[in-house]
Amino acid sequence: MATDTLTVPLLDTAPIIIDLGKEKRKAIKELKRGRGKLMDEVGQAVAEVRASLAENGDAARIVPVVLIYRQKKRRKGGLLPLSF
């Protein structure tokens, strides 16, 4: 049985890693839709990297972006505890 190998070209530049920290579920959904506060933050980071690449003459280079975030846990509970 023959095995096929997949070759992936190595990137010349390191990826942009943006750590967003803990965020609410709604903010993450908005980010996935391309809107909201987090999208503005990501857009600013990408604009800064593009500007620095343009200064170096590498404006046409493709740079991957990696987003790291953690979803905040929902708070459970009511007004009164169940145990008396």
C-alpha positions as CSV (number, residue, x, y, z in Angstrom):
1,M,0.0,0.0,0.0
2,A,1.4,3.4,-1.0
3,T,1.3,6.4,1.3
4,D,0.9,9.9,0.1
5,T,2.7,12.7,2.0
6,L,1.4,16.2,2.1
7,T,4.1,18.8,1.8
8,V,3.5,22.2,3.4
9,P,5.7,25.1,2.4
10,L,7.5,26.8,5.3
11,L,6.7,30.3,6.0
12,D,9.3,33.0,5.8
13,T,7.7,35.1,8.6
14,A,6.5,34.1,12.0
15,P,2.7,34.2,12.5
16,I,1.1,37.1,14.4
17,I,-0.2,35.7,17.7
18,I,-2.9,37.8,19.4
19,D,-3.9,36.7,22.9
20,L,-7.3,38.1,23.7
21,G,-7.6,36.6,27.2
22,K,-10.9,35.6,28.7
23,E,-13.9,36.9,26.8
24,K,-17.6,36.6,27.0
25,R,-19.5,34.2,24.7
26,K,-21.2,37.1,23.0
27,A,-17.9,38.9,22.2
28,I,-16.5,35.7,20.7
29,K,-19.6,35.2,18.5
30,E,-19.3,38.7,17.3
31,L,-15.6,38.2,16.5
32,K,-16.4,35.1,14.5
33,R,-18.9,37.2,12.5
34,G,-16.3,39.9,11.8
35,R,-17.8,42.5,14.1
36,G,-17.5,44.0,17.5
37,K,-14.9,45.1,20.0
38,L,-12.6,42.2,19.5
39,M,-12.6,42.6,15.7
40,D,-11.4,46.2,16.2
41,E,-8.6,44.9,18.4
42,V,-7.5,42.3,15.9
43,G,-7.8,44.9,13.0
44,Q,-5.5,47.3,14.9
45,A,-2.8,44.5,15.5
46,V,-2.9,43.5,11.8
47,A,-2.6,47.1,10.7
48,E,0.4,47.6,12.9
49,V,2.1,44.5,11.4
50,R,1.3,45.6,7.8
51,A,2.8,49.0,8.6
52,S,6.0,47.5,9.9
53,L,6.2,45.2,6.9
54,A,5.7,48.1,4.5
55,E,8.6,49.9,6.2
56,N,10.8,46.9,5.5
57,G,9.7,46.5,1.9
58,D,7.9,43.2,2.5
59,A,4.3,44.6,2.0
60,A,3.3,41.8,-0.3
61,R,4.2,39.0,2.1
62,I,1.4,36.9,3.6
63,V,1.4,36.7,7.3
64,P,-0.8,34.2,9.2
65,V,-2.8,35.4,12.2
66,V,-3.4,33.2,15.2
67,L,-6.0,34.2,17.8
68,I,-5.9,32.8,21.3
69,Y,-8.9,33.3,23.6
70,R,-10.6,31.6,26.5
71,Q,-14.4,31.7,26.9
72,K,-15.6,32.9,30.3
73,K,-17.7,30.4,32.2
74,R,-21.3,31.2,32.7
75,R,-22.2,32.1,36.3
76,K,-24.7,29.6,37.7
77,G,-26.9,30.4,40.6
78,G,-30.0,32.2,41.7
79,L,-30.9,34.6,44.3
80,L,-31.0,32.1,47.2
81,P,-28.9,29.0,47.9
82,L,-30.8,25.7,47.9
83,S,-29.4,24.5,51.3
84,F,-31.1,25.8,54.4
